């Protein structure tokens, strides 16, 4: 009984611990990279490239085969001893060993080995690029939760102030110091704010669900991110111009590295195709022996026949291509076209990257200006609200105008939160282009 109770308590504690886990941004990024299906598929591409490399290395080795055949012959047969024909039922066992090796093939095997090594690197870069894209999506989703939580917290704080204000106004109305219409105006504002809180809570739930789905977490209701820290909003990356950031991005971006390797791979494919114009020289070796048996004949035993009937064969084979219905020339042309396409793809990747960096740089400058403006607006709105609140408490401002001042303050606070997160995310995107990985973010 005690053991059962202990196990129940242990299981409950473990379950509670799992449900109250707080996910940091680093946790989310790492978990997504380890469990994302697209990343796992890209990892399979790397493993396939490794198998292809093993095959390319194997092309330099000789092949070796053992052959065995046993047959029954009924009717006219040849006596292997007297070399005369006889009618009988005989059995023949043939054993053989064959080996072959390519001595020269126009350097195709060497080029295939080089291509296989390049393919591994290209797939590894593609895998890292996939991880980068997943990380970007996780950061965006994570920041959306933080934004939603802070917006909801601001709304709840404002609601508490409204409730306090309603109580004060209700007392003044009961005393006859204020008309009942001002109380109704406050109650209408509270009702509207309650609706905003419900909408904000739904927005937060959707944001959490989005990140949980991205992480492939089934129990989204138990999913919680770590307590929010104050975002360190910095614009140090804007000390660099877009051209400098682009130059750094060209060196660091995995998709650019993969595109550059694809150009080299396509160039190797041209060499492989041209290798078909050259002759192929291969060597071979064969060993054979056999055993013959018939009830009508008195023949040497198995070991003797195997020893007496053995033979060796050595050979060289030279194949010189003359004409193969334009197959080789067409292969070369296709390879050259694909090489030019890979070059154009690399150029386009760089052009697209430059556009993205320029856009990100301009977006960040705009986001910084919007954030600074929101800060100034927030200060001004707070001061205006404080002034309106003083007038309202002295009876010099009606409830409608006071609610308008408070609404403008609430809007400015929400705009400031939105501007802060928008600037933070855009700053991290630009820093990422500069070579700072998302995994190093501390939130």
KOLMAR-65982 format. One record per residue (C-alpha): residue number from 1; chain; x, y, z. Coordinates in steps of 0.001 Angstrom, whole numbers. Example, Ala and Ser with C-alpha at 12.3 -4.5 7.8 and 13.67 -1.06 7.14 Angstrom:
BEGIN
(r 1; A; (12300; -4500; 7800));
(r 2; A; (13670; -1060; 7140));
This chain:
BEGIN
(r 1; A; (0; 0; 0));
(r 2; A; (2799; 2404; 900));
(r 3; A; (4625; 1542; -2332));
(r 4; A; (1509; 2219; -4410));
(r 5; A; (932; 5563; -2658));
(r 6; A; (4561; 6523; -3221));
(r 7; A; (4330; 5742; -6928));
(r 8; A; (1116; 7752; -7275));
(r 9; A; (2689; 10752; -5551));
(r 10; A; (5849; 10434; -7651));
(r 11; A; (3849; 10277; -10868));
(r 12; A; (1769; 13271; -9817));
(r 13; A; (4880; 15305; -9029));
(r 14; A; (6455; 14388; -12329));
(r 15; A; (3292; 15342; -14194));
(r 16; A; (3025; 18623; -12329));
(r 17; A; (6690; 19366; -13062));
(r 18; A; (6154; 18664; -16757));
(r 19; A; (3073; 20898; -16869));
(r 20; A; (4788; 23824; -15138));
(r 21; A; (7890; 23790; -17330));
(r 22; A; (8727; 27282; -18519));
(r 23; A; (10164; 27326; -22028));
(r 24; A; (12892; 29847; -22741));
(r 25; A; (13593; 31013; -26268));
(r 26; A; (16738; 28882; -26326));
(r 27; A; (14654; 25855; -25271));
(r 28; A; (12153; 26488; -28045));
(r 29; A; (14762; 26967; -30762));
(r 30; A; (16704; 23868; -29717));
(r 31; A; (13574; 21730; -29423));
(r 32; A; (12296; 22861; -32826));
(r 33; A; (15615; 22068; -34495));
(r 34; A; (15679; 18599; -32931));
(r 35; A; (12062; 17686; -33706));
(r 36; A; (10974; 19608; -36801));
(r 37; A; (9948; 17274; -39634));
(r 38; A; (11523; 19401; -42373));
(r 39; A; (14817; 19413; -40467));
(r 40; A; (14678; 15631; -40093));
(r 41; A; (14075; 15284; -43834));
(r 42; A; (17074; 17491; -44514));
(r 43; A; (19138; 15302; -42160));
(r 44; A; (18121; 12297; -44275));
(r 45; A; (19462; 14116; -47339));
(r 46; A; (22832; 14440; -45585));
(r 47; A; (22833; 10716; -44795));
(r 48; A; (21962; 9904; -48409));
(r 49; A; (24892; 12040; -49551));
(r 50; A; (27160; 10101; -47179));
(r 51; A; (25974; 6827; -48719));
(r 52; A; (26695; 8245; -52172));
(r 53; A; (30204; 9150; -51029));
(r 54; A; (30747; 5575; -49884));
(r 55; A; (29652; 4396; -53314));
(r 56; A; (32012; 6832; -55045));
(r 57; A; (34923; 5499; -53003));
(r 58; A; (33901; 1943; -53821));
(r 59; A; (34258; 2633; -57547));
(r 60; A; (38029; 2599; -57096));
(r 61; A; (37996; -926; -55669));
(r 62; A; (37859; -4168; -57650));
(r 63; A; (34710; -6224; -57678));
(r 64; A; (34910; -9857; -56584));
(r 65; A; (32340; -12570; -57243));
(r 66; A; (32107; -16283; -56499));
(r 67; A; (30133; -18413; -58969));
(r 68; A; (28788; -21918; -58375));
(r 69; A; (26595; -24045; -60620));
(r 70; A; (25393; -27648; -60416));
(r 71; A; (23581; -29342; -63293));
(r 72; A; (22128; -32753; -64204));
(r 73; A; (22529; -33991; -67770));
(r 74; A; (20370; -36872; -69026));
(r 75; A; (21085; -38476; -72386));
(r 76; A; (24086; -38032; -74626));
(r 77; A; (27109; -36720; -72714));
(r 78; A; (30859; -36432; -73254));
(r 79; A; (33209; -38531; -71164));
(r 80; A; (35705; -36008; -69752));
(r 81; A; (38376; -38732; -69453));
(r 82; A; (38179; -40371; -72901));
(r 83; A; (36515; -37438; -74611));
(r 84; A; (33980; -39863; -76181));
(r 85; A; (30211; -39667; -76208));
(r 86; A; (28045; -41860; -74018));
(r 87; A; (24425; -42082; -73008));
(r 88; A; (24125; -41668; -69273));
(r 89; A; (22901; -39458; -66470));
(r 90; A; (25707; -37220; -65241));
(r 91; A; (26168; -34407; -62761));
(r 92; A; (28505; -31471; -63139));
(r 93; A; (29563; -28944; -60499));
(r 94; A; (31355; -25798; -61654));
(r 95; A; (33109; -23389; -59268));
(r 96; A; (34499; -20026; -60256));
(r 97; A; (35961; -16778; -58917));
(r 98; A; (35990; -13564; -60947));
(r 99; A; (37367; -10094; -60288));
(r 100; A; (37480; -6878; -62268));
(r 101; A; (38865; -3392; -61801));
(r 102; A; (38678; -167; -63762));
(r 103; A; (42162; 1073; -64586));
(r 104; A; (41188; 4231; -66463));
(r 105; A; (37805; 5755; -67260));
(r 106; A; (38544; 9321; -68302));
(r 107; A; (38831; 10390; -64618));
(r 108; A; (35091; 9886; -64165));
(r 109; A; (35510; 8015; -60885));
(r 110; A; (37809; 10737; -59532));
(r 111; A; (35310; 13411; -60500));
(r 112; A; (32427; 11424; -59028));
(r 113; A; (34327; 11189; -55739));
(r 114; A; (34915; 14947; -55780));
(r 115; A; (31226; 15527; -56533));
(r 116; A; (30153; 13243; -53681));
(r 117; A; (32302; 15197; -51205));
(r 118; A; (30836; 18477; -52455));
(r 119; A; (27312; 17080; -52194));
(r 120; A; (27807; 16296; -48499));
(r 121; A; (28888; 19868; -47819));
(r 122; A; (26006; 21248; -49889));
(r 123; A; (23463; 19159; -47990));
(r 124; A; (24989; 20172; -44676));
(r 125; A; (24655; 23845; -45647));
(r 126; A; (21051; 23226; -46698));
(r 127; A; (20408; 21562; -43351));
(r 128; A; (21851; 24552; -41489));
(r 129; A; (19783; 26906; -43643));
(r 130; A; (16690; 24887; -42759));
(r 131; A; (17560; 25247; -39070));
(r 132; A; (18001; 28996; -39544));
(r 133; A; (14558; 29316; -41110));
(r 134; A; (12952; 27280; -38341));
(r 135; A; (14741; 29397; -35733));
(r 136; A; (13416; 32571; -37359));
(r 137; A; (9854; 31270; -37207));
(r 138; A; (10282; 30234; -33568));
(r 139; A; (11657; 33647; -32578));
(r 140; A; (8788; 35392; -34314));
(r 141; A; (6193; 33152; -32628));
(r 142; A; (7907; 33495; -29237));
(r 143; A; (7952; 37290; -29459));
(r 144; A; (4290; 37264; -30453));
(r 145; A; (3487; 35523; -27165));
(r 146; A; (5540; 38061; -25218));
(r 147; A; (3784; 40909; -27019));
(r 148; A; (361; 39383; -26361));
(r 149; A; (1151; 38813; -22670));
(r 150; A; (2391; 42361; -22167));
(r 151; A; (-594; 43843; -24016));
(r 152; A; (-2961; 41758; -21902));
(r 153; A; (-1173; 42821; -18728));
(r 154; A; (-1498; 46479; -19695));
(r 155; A; (-5217; 46077; -20382));
(r 156; A; (-5789; 44394; -17007));
(r 157; A; (-3865; 47131; -15237));
(r 158; A; (-5980; 49751; -16983));
(r 159; A; (-9126; 47824; -16066));
(r 160; A; (-8172; 47955; -12394));
(r 161; A; (-7805; 51718; -12636));
(r 162; A; (-11223; 51960; -14281));
(r 163; A; (-12817; 49907; -11509));
(r 164; A; (-11207; 52160; -8892));
(r 165; A; (-12410; 55205; -10772));
(r 166; A; (-15954; 53792; -11012));
(r 167; A; (-16050; 53339; -7259));
(r 168; A; (-14950; 56928; -6664));
(r 169; A; (-17412; 58272; -9214));
(r 170; A; (-20236; 56187; -7760));
(r 171; A; (-19628; 57735; -4355));
(r 172; A; (-19671; 61227; -5851));
(r 173; A; (-22895; 60466; -7747));
(r 174; A; (-24554; 59231; -4550));
(r 175; A; (-23494; 62454; -2858));
(r 176; A; (-24910; 64454; -5743));
(r 177; A; (-21537; 65911; -6701));
(r 178; A; (-21587; 64339; -10172));
(r 179; A; (-24375; 63478; -12577));
(r 180; A; (-25299; 59825; -13086));
(r 181; A; (-24395; 60104; -16769));
(r 182; A; (-20700; 60223; -15899));
(r 183; A; (-21028; 56958; -13994));
(r 184; A; (-22761; 55379; -16984));
(r 185; A; (-19956; 56595; -19216));
(r 186; A; (-17356; 54908; -17000));
(r 187; A; (-19368; 51684; -16881));
(r 188; A; (-19582; 51679; -20677));
(r 189; A; (-15817; 52137; -20821));
(r 190; A; (-15321; 49215; -18410));
(r 191; A; (-17577; 46983; -20505));
(r 192; A; (-15642; 47895; -23638));
(r 193; A; (-12368; 47184; -21886));
(r 194; A; (-13618; 43798; -20685));
(r 195; A; (-14285; 42922; -24309));
(r 196; A; (-10767; 44036; -25206));
(r 197; A; (-9380; 41791; -22450));
(r 198; A; (-11301; 38797; -23803));
(r 199; A; (-9937; 39485; -27293));
(r 200; A; (-6421; 39872; -25909));
(r 201; A; (-6715; 36568; -24032));
(r 202; A; (-7809; 34843; -27230));
(r 203; A; (-4910; 36428; -29096));
(r 204; A; (-2522; 35113; -26450));
(r 205; A; (-4029; 31614; -26693));
(r 206; A; (-3639; 31632; -30465));
(r 207; A; (-35; 32822; -30152));
(r 208; A; (747; 30012; -27693));
(r 209; A; (-990; 27480; -29921));
(r 210; A; (1008; 28680; -32929));
(r 211; A; (4326; 28178; -31158));
(r 212; A; (3241; 24849; -29648));
(r 213; A; (2248; 23569; -33097));
(r 214; A; (5546; 24773; -34510));
(r 215; A; (7329; 22772; -31815));
(r 216; A; (5021; 19760; -32379));
(r 217; A; (3870; 19893; -28747));
(r 218; A; (553; 18098; -28373));
(r 219; A; (-536; 19495; -24992));
(r 220; A; (-751; 23159; -25946));
(r 221; A; (-2837; 24040; -22870));
(r 222; A; (67; 23118; -20573));
(r 223; A; (2595; 24988; -22704));
(r 224; A; (4075; 28071; -21029));
(r 225; A; (7061; 30221; -21910));
(r 226; A; (9466; 31601; -19334));
(r 227; A; (8649; 34758; -17409));
(r 228; A; (9336; 37794; -19493));
(r 229; A; (12446; 39846; -18969));
(r 230; A; (12733; 43440; -20066));
(r 231; A; (13769; 43478; -23695));
(r 232; A; (17131; 45057; -24267));
(r 233; A; (16236; 47307; -27183));
(r 234; A; (19441; 48335; -28922));
(r 235; A; (20214; 49719; -32360));
(r 236; A; (23932; 48958; -32476));
(r 237; A; (23557; 46998; -35709));
(r 238; A; (22561; 50253; -37444));
(r 239; A; (26139; 51434; -36942));
(r 240; A; (26858; 49289; -40001));
(r 241; A; (25537; 50263; -43391));
(r 242; A; (23582; 47804; -45505));
(r 243; A; (26541; 47132; -47807));
(r 244; A; (28731; 46032; -44901));
(r 245; A; (25985; 43792; -43553));
(r 246; A; (25442; 42311; -47026));
(r 247; A; (29156; 41520; -47417));
(r 248; A; (29076; 39734; -44063));
(r 249; A; (25869; 37923; -44976));
(r 250; A; (27352; 36608; -48230));
(r 251; A; (30128; 35016; -46190));
(r 252; A; (27849; 33592; -43477));
(r 253; A; (24549; 32636; -45109));
(r 254; A; (24239; 28889; -45549));
(r 255; A; (21942; 29171; -48561));
(r 256; A; (24610; 31188; -50411));
(r 257; A; (27252; 28615; -49482));
(r 258; A; (24988; 25827; -50754));
(r 259; A; (24371; 27678; -54024));
(r 260; A; (28112; 28193; -54510));
(r 261; A; (28716; 24486; -53969));
(r 262; A; (25972; 23659; -56478));
(r 263; A; (27938; 25641; -59053));
(r 264; A; (31031; 23580; -58305));
(r 265; A; (29005; 20358; -58429));
(r 266; A; (27565; 21280; -61813));
(r 267; A; (31065; 22045; -63077));
(r 268; A; (32156; 18586; -61921));
(r 269; A; (29194; 17089; -63785));
(r 270; A; (30553; 18668; -66969));
(r 271; A; (33904; 16970; -66389));
(r 272; A; (32166; 13638; -65776));
(r 273; A; (30175; 13993; -68993));
(r 274; A; (33289; 14865; -70987));
(r 275; A; (34996; 11795; -69543));
(r 276; A; (32669; 9683; -71699));
(r 277; A; (34648; 10841; -74743));
(r 278; A; (37770; 9092; -73455));
(r 279; A; (38563; 5350; -73654));
(r 280; A; (37968; 3006; -70743));
(r 281; A; (40567; 428; -69714));
(r 282; A; (39665; -2362; -67307));
(r 283; A; (41393; -5479; -66045));
(r 284; A; (39892; -8855; -65167));
(r 285; A; (40827; -12108; -63522));
(r 286; A; (38968; -15404; -63478));
(r 287; A; (39435; -18750; -61783));
(r 288; A; (37405; -21851; -62696));
(r 289; A; (37291; -25552; -61802));
(r 290; A; (34689; -28318; -62014));
(r 291; A; (33667; -31757; -60799));
(r 292; A; (32074; -34482; -63002));
(r 293; A; (30093; -37456; -61713));
(r 294; A; (28331; -40448; -63310));
(r 295; A; (27432; -43893; -61965));
(r 296; A; (28515; -45500; -65270));
(r 297; A; (32029; -44045; -65138));
(r 298; A; (34925; -44521; -62837));
(r 299; A; (36285; -41006; -62324));
(r 300; A; (38802; -39430; -59975));
(r 301; A; (37467; -38320; -56608));
(r 302; A; (36187; -34804; -55855));
(r 303; A; (39443; -33334; -54535));
(r 304; A; (41465; -34706; -57466));
(r 305; A; (39101; -33349; -60088));
(r 306; A; (38945; -29934; -58421));
(r 307; A; (42753; -29758; -58421));
(r 308; A; (43206; -31131; -61965));
(r 309; A; (40453; -29026; -63616));
(r 310; A; (41389; -25619; -62233));
(r 311; A; (42304; -22795; -64574));
(r 312; A; (43182; -19086; -64439));
(r 313; A; (42341; -16303; -66870));
(r 314; A; (43739; -12767; -67019));
(r 315; A; (42541; -10065; -69348));
(r 316; A; (42559; -6403; -70318));
(r 317; A; (39617; -4697; -71966));
(r 318; A; (39903; -1393; -73832));
(r 319; A; (36764; 373; -74983));
(r 320; A; (37112; 3418; -77252));
(r 321; A; (33936; 5443; -77878));
(r 322; A; (33421; 6249; -81574));
(r 323; A; (29752; 6987; -82055));
(r 324; A; (26835; 6406; -79696));
(r 325; A; (23983; 8283; -81378));
(r 326; A; (24956; 11684; -79893));
(r 327; A; (24394; 10399; -76322));
(r 328; A; (27759; 11631; -75016));
(r 329; A; (27581; 15037; -76706));
(r 330; A; (24031; 15541; -75440));
(r 331; A; (25123; 14653; -71911));
(r 332; A; (27889; 17248; -72132));
(r 333; A; (25512; 19901; -73431));
(r 334; A; (22983; 19210; -70692));
(r 335; A; (25720; 19376; -68056));
(r 336; A; (26987; 22695; -69445));
(r 337; A; (23458; 24129; -69455));
(r 338; A; (22924; 23030; -65859));
(r 339; A; (26261; 24596; -64941));
(r 340; A; (25138; 27944; -66365));
(r 341; A; (21801; 27599; -64564));
(r 342; A; (23636; 27002; -61279));
(r 343; A; (25750; 30103; -61876));
(r 344; A; (22625; 32152; -62552));
(r 345; A; (20958; 30696; -59447));
(r 346; A; (23950; 31772; -57336));
(r 347; A; (23818; 35283; -58808));
(r 348; A; (20076; 35457; -58172));
(r 349; A; (20569; 34255; -54583));
(r 350; A; (23016; 37080; -53984));
(r 351; A; (20675; 39616; -55579));
(r 352; A; (17790; 38362; -53427));
(r 353; A; (19983; 38464; -50334));
(r 354; A; (20989; 42036; -51063));
(r 355; A; (17343; 43010; -51443));
(r 356; A; (16490; 41310; -48140));
(r 357; A; (19372; 43019; -46316));
(r 358; A; (18462; 46433; -47742));
(r 359; A; (14818; 45883; -46852));
(r 360; A; (15695; 44677; -43355));
(r 361; A; (18012; 47650; -42861));
(r 362; A; (15339; 50133; -43954));
(r 363; A; (12670; 48327; -41927));
(r 364; A; (14822; 48555; -38820));
(r 365; A; (15452; 52256; -39306));
(r 366; A; (11721; 52780; -39709));
(r 367; A; (10987; 50623; -36667));
(r 368; A; (13511; 52596; -34607));
(r 369; A; (11917; 55885; -35641));
(r 370; A; (8464; 54479; -34799));
(r 371; A; (9710; 53248; -31423));
(r 372; A; (11240; 56623; -30542));
(r 373; A; (8061; 58366; -31642));
(r 374; A; (5983; 55973; -29541));
(r 375; A; (8174; 56728; -26526));
(r 376; A; (7664; 60477; -26973));
(r 377; A; (3952; 60014; -27583));
(r 378; A; (3671; 57873; -24462));
(r 379; A; (5329; 60526; -22321));
(r 380; A; (3081; 63216; -23775));
(r 381; A; (-71; 61112; -23359));
(r 382; A; (790; 60336; -19720));
(r 383; A; (1257; 64012; -18991));
(r 384; A; (-1972; 64897; -20812));
(r 385; A; (-3848; 62220; -18898));
(r 386; A; (-2439; 63380; -15585));
(r 387; A; (-3618; 66900; -16400));
(r 388; A; (-7061; 65642; -17434));
(r 389; A; (-7305; 63494; -14314));
(r 390; A; (-6606; 66470; -12076));
(r 391; A; (-9275; 68526; -13839));
(r 392; A; (-11723; 65619; -13647));
(r 393; A; (-11181; 65188; -9919));
(r 394; A; (-11769; 68929; -9436));
(r 395; A; (-14961; 68723; -11453));
(r 396; A; (-13549; 70866; -14257));
(r 397; A; (-13726; 68087; -16881));
(r 398; A; (-16679; 65899; -17769));
(r 399; A; (-16534; 62115; -17829));
(r 400; A; (-16699; 61838; -21622));
(r 401; A; (-13648; 64038; -22203));
(r 402; A; (-11823; 62280; -19397));
(r 403; A; (-12535; 58876; -20949));
(r 404; A; (-11261; 60166; -24276));
(r 405; A; (-7992; 61237; -22645));
(r 406; A; (-7674; 57852; -20986));
(r 407; A; (-8417; 56021; -24253));
(r 408; A; (-5694; 57997; -26005));
(r 409; A; (-3290; 57023; -23199));
(r 410; A; (-4232; 53354; -23528));
(r 411; A; (-3722; 53472; -27291));
(r 412; A; (-314; 55083; -26863));
(r 413; A; (727; 52399; -24360));
(r 414; A; (-357; 49641; -26735));
(r 415; A; (1398; 51341; -29660));
(r 416; A; (4570; 51556; -27587));
(r 417; A; (4452; 47823; -26775));
(r 418; A; (3874; 46961; -30420));
(r 419; A; (6655; 49291; -31601));
(r 420; A; (9067; 47838; -29053));
(r 421; A; (8554; 44226; -30162));
(r 422; A; (8508; 45163; -33820));
(r 423; A; (11826; 46954; -33459));
(r 424; A; (13331; 44124; -31399));
(r 425; A; (12435; 41441; -33929));
(r 426; A; (13644; 43465; -36911));
(r 427; A; (16890; 44217; -35110));
(r 428; A; (17476; 40512; -34502));
(r 429; A; (16758; 39696; -38156));
(r 430; A; (19369; 42203; -39286));
(r 431; A; (21831; 40938; -36670));
(r 432; A; (21201; 37432; -37974));
(r 433; A; (22207; 38523; -41473));
(r 434; A; (25319; 39975; -39891));
(r 435; A; (26185; 36553; -38492));
(r 436; A; (24725; 36525; -34972));
(r 437; A; (22705; 33279; -34616));
(r 438; A; (19266; 33290; -33012));
(r 439; A; (20404; 30684; -30507));
(r 440; A; (22453; 33361; -28713));
(r 441; A; (19410; 35551; -27959));
(r 442; A; (18651; 35948; -24285));
(r 443; A; (14953; 36544; -23573));
